[in-house]
């Protein structure tokens, strides 16, 4: 069966659909392209090699648009606020990490987090990794709604 890659950002980001349902994403990277299916990531040197292996065709009926929301980008299916360079998953901390520039050494955590700063829970989107190593936190969450749900659980338990 042919899967269709719908361009979201021209030559940078595609959503792969099968029968109208999202099954994966494709992200441009310095090494080629990355196919992300759930927690599985495969790197290919070119879009052509990827499309021939998985029978993916670029959909011509969708015009690529520039993103106007932060959730267009993702690392291991967690949203992030900029194009993710050097994406990795920290197994010890269980965090999806990325840098904002290719040569950067400062890692950010994809997703939404509740961070306890000065005995107060604060909502943070894509915090730096160092913030989470210095404070107690809950996360990552895929949406602010999940984060709000956890925050309400914490406030009920504290009262």
N, C-alpha and C positions, 0 to 999 in steps of 0.2 A: 504494500500500500504506500502511496506517495504522501509524504508529509509536507506541509507548506510552511515556509519560514516567512513570517510577515515582518518587514523592516519597521523598526520603531525609531531608530536613529541611523541615518544613512551610513552604511559601511561600518557600523559599530555595534549595533544591538538588534537582535531579531527574536521574535517569539515563534516557536515551532508549534503548529497546531495539527491535530489529526481529527477529522470529523467535527471541526469547530471547537475542539477542546484543547487547552494549552497542555502540552506534554513535555516541553523543554524550552530552554532559552539558548541562544548562541551569542557569545560576547567576543568582540575583537580583542586581541591581546598582542603584546609585542612579539610573541612566539607564533602567532597565527590566529586561530579562532578556538574558543573553548565552548564545548557543548555541555550544558548543565541539565541533568535529568534527576530531580530529587537531590540526593546527596552524592550522586555519581557525577564526576567531572572528567571529560576527555579533551585533551589538547590535540589539535590538528594543525599541520603547517599551513593549510590553505582551506578556504571554504569549498573549493572544488573536491578535495579529497573527502571532506566531511560529508558533502552532499552525495557523493557516489557510494560511500559506505552505508549510509542510512536512507538513501533515496529521498532526500529532502530537496525541494524546489522552492526557489524564492517566488513568493506571491507577487504578481505584478499589479494587482488591483488595489493595493494599499500604498498610499503616499507616505514616505517617511516623514516624521514630525520631530521637531526638537522637543525634548522633555520639558514639562512644566510642573512636574511633581517629583518628589524625592524617591518614590517607590519604583521608578523605572529601572534603576540600577539595583543589583542584588549580589550578595555573596552567600553561597550555599542556601539560597532561597530566603535570606533575610535582607530587607531593604537597606540601602545605604544612600548617602546624600551626594555622592559624586561617583565618577567612573572609577571602579575598583581596580587598582594596580596591585600586583603581587598578592592575590588572594590566597590565604591559607586557613586551615582550621587548627586552632590550638587545642590539642587533645586534653592536656592537663587542666586548662581552665574551661574547656568546652565553649570556645568562642570563635565565631567567624571573623577573621581579621583581614584587613586590607590597608594599603597605603593610598594616599591621594595623588602621589606622583611616582613615577617609575623608580627614581633614584632615592626616594624618601626612606628613612629608617624609623619614622614615627608611625606606629600602627594604630588604626582605628577599629572599633568593633561594630560590625553591621548589626542593625536591629534597634529595637527600643529596650531601654533598661530602666529599672528603679534603683537608684543609688542612694544610700544612706550617708548624707553629708551633714555633720554637726547635729546628729540625732533627728534629722528631718529627711523624709523620703522625697526625692526629686526625680522627675521624669527626664530622661536624657536620650536623645536620638544620636546614634553613631558617636559615642564618647571615645576618647583616646583610651588605649589599653591600660596605660599607666593609672588612669583614674579608677578603673575597676580593680586593679591590683592593690590600690591603697584604701579602698572603701568596701563595705559590705554591699552586695548588689543582688538583684533578681533579674534574670533575663538570659538570653535574648528572647524578645517577643517579635512576632511578625507584624503586629499592628499596634496602634496606640489604644485600640479598644481592649486588646488582651492585657496591655499594661494597666489600663484603668481598672480592669477587673481584679488584677492582683493587688493594686493599691487599695481598692475597697475591701478586699479580704484582710489586708494588713490593718486597716483602720478599725474594722469590726473586732479583730482579735485584740487590739490594744485597748479597747474600751470596755 
